[in-house]
């Protein structure tokens, strides 16, 4: 009889050893906890907004949000008065695309402000100056009062992530890097 009890205890112990991680993971998942590496820095637009209407470029041509040549679009809103700090951050946005290396072609930048030809954005490829953006995009982005605000549009034309003013561009780059690989 003691061998049977000892065998049952061993079986229960083994079952608990294998069930414990599942129970802990389930409790963490239901509590809403996520590991730090799995969170986006940007605020998820819920529900995602499909941008049906194309934007109008400064040259008058339409900018389609869904196109097979590009994967993601970083939309940049610039405040009416862009001081020196704002212009410096604009250059950093241009560097953000360049820092993607071989994946830079998978990202285009759409900006609602004229770009100086001698700036980083002015010299970069894949930068489009918007004259008119869809109302759905403008309504869901954070307003640009004193600094840039950013948003990401996915390849299917959905506004997915938005960033507030003074967003940490290195963390924005990490978000984009996770998406375009």
C-alpha positions in Angstrom: 0.0 0.0 0.0 2.8 2.4 0.7 4.2 2.0 -2.8 0.9 3.0 -4.3 0.7 6.1 -2.1 4.3 7.0 -2.9 3.6 6.5 -6.6 0.5 8.8 -6.4 2.4 11.5 -4.6 5.1 11.3 -7.2 2.5 11.6 -10.0 0.8 14.6 -8.3 4.2 16.3 -7.8 5.1 15.8 -11.4 1.7 17.2 -12.5 2.2 20.2 -10.3 5.6 20.9 -11.7 4.3 21.0 -15.2 1.0 22.8 -14.3 2.6 25.6 -12.2 4.1 27.6 -15.1 0.8 27.3 -17.0 -1.1 28.6 -14.0 1.3 31.5 -13.4 1.3 32.5 -17.1 -2.5 32.4 -17.1 -2.8 34.6 -14.0 -0.3 37.1 -15.5 -2.1 37.2 -18.8 -5.5 37.7 -17.2 -4.1 40.5 -15.0 -3.0 42.3 -18.1 0.8 42.1 -17.5 3.0 42.0 -20.6 6.8 41.7 -20.7 8.5 45.0 -21.4 9.8 43.9 -24.8 6.3 43.3 -26.0 4.8 46.7 -25.5 4.7 49.4 -28.1 5.8 52.9 -27.1 3.1 54.4 -29.3 -0.6 54.5 -28.4 -2.5 51.9 -30.3 -5.4 53.4 -32.2 -8.4 51.3 -31.2 -10.2 50.6 -33.5 -7.7 51.2 -36.3 -8.9 53.8 -38.8 -8.8 52.9 -42.5 -7.7 55.8 -44.5 -9.8 55.5 -47.7 -9.2 59.0 -49.1 -5.7 59.7 -50.5 -3.7 62.6 -49.2 -2.7 65.4 -51.6 1.0 66.1 -52.1 2.6 69.5 -52.6 3.0 68.7 -56.3 -0.7 68.0 -56.5 -0.4 64.2 -56.9 -2.4 61.9 -54.6 -0.6 59.8 -52.0 -2.3 56.5 -51.7 -2.0 54.9 -48.2 -2.1 51.4 -49.6 0.6 50.7 -52.1 2.8 47.6 -52.7 6.0 49.6 -53.0 6.0 50.9 -49.4 5.3 49.0 -46.2 4.7 51.6 -43.4 4.1 55.4 -43.5 5.3 57.7 -40.7 3.0 60.7 -40.6 4.6 63.9 -39.1 2.5 66.8 -38.0 4.4 70.0 -37.4 3.1 72.9 -35.3 2.3 76.3 -37.0 5.3 77.9 -35.3 8.3 75.5 -35.6 11.1 76.9 -33.5 14.8 75.8 -33.6 14.1 72.8 -31.3 11.3 71.7 -33.5 13.5 72.0 -36.6 16.2 69.9 -34.9 13.6 67.2 -34.2 12.6 67.3 -37.8 16.2 66.5 -38.7 16.1 63.6 -36.2 13.0 62.3 -37.9 15.0 62.2 -41.2 17.8 60.4 -39.4 15.2 57.9 -38.1 14.5 56.7 -41.6 18.2 56.6 -42.5 19.0 54.6 -39.3 16.8 51.8 -40.6 19.6 50.8 -42.9 18.6 48.2 -45.5 15.0 48.4 -44.2 14.8 52.1 -44.9 12.9 51.5 -48.1 10.1 49.9 -46.1 9.3 53.3 -44.5 8.2 56.5 -46.1 7.7 59.8 -44.3 4.6 62.0 -45.0 4.9 65.5 -43.4 2.4 68.3 -43.4 5.0 71.1 -43.5 7.3 72.3 -46.3 10.8 70.9 -45.9 14.0 72.9 -46.4 16.1 71.5 -49.3 19.3 71.7 -47.1 17.7 69.8 -44.2 18.1 66.0 -43.6 14.5 65.5 -44.6 15.0 67.6 -47.7 17.9 65.4 -48.9 16.3 62.1 -47.9 14.4 59.9 -50.3 10.9 58.6 -49.4 9.8 61.9 -47.9 6.5 63.3 -49.1 5.1 66.8 -48.3 1.4 66.7 -47.7 -0.9 69.7 -48.6 -4.1 68.0 -47.5 -4.5 64.9 -45.3 -7.7 62.8 -44.8 -10.0 64.1 -42.1 -9.9 60.6 -40.4 -6.1 60.9 -40.0 -6.1 64.5 -38.7 -8.9 63.7 -36.2 -7.2 60.7 -34.7 -3.7 62.1 -34.4 -2.6 64.2 -31.4 -2.6 67.9 -32.2 0.8 69.5 -32.8 0.8 72.6 -30.5 4.5 73.1 -29.7 6.3 70.1 -31.1 6.0 67.3 -33.7 3.4 64.6 -33.3 3.8 61.3 -35.1 1.6 58.4 -36.3 2.2 55.1 -38.1 0.0 53.9 -41.0 0.3 50.2 -41.9 0.7 48.9 -45.5 -3.1 48.2 -45.8 -3.8 51.9 -45.1 -4.9 51.7 -41.4 -3.8 54.2 -38.8 -2.3 51.9 -36.2 -0.1 53.9 -33.7 0.1 57.5 -32.7 2.6 59.4 -30.6 2.2 62.6 -28.6 4.3 65.7 -28.7 7.8 65.4 -27.4 7.8 61.6 -28.2 11.1 59.9 -27.6 12.4 59.3 -31.1 14.6 56.4 -30.1 11.6 54.5 -28.8 9.7 55.4 -31.9 12.5 53.9 -33.9 12.3 50.7 -31.9 8.6 50.5 -32.6 9.2 50.9 -36.3 12.1 48.5 -36.3 9.9 45.8 -34.8 7.3 46.4 -37.5 9.3 46.6 -40.7 11.5 43.6 -40.3 
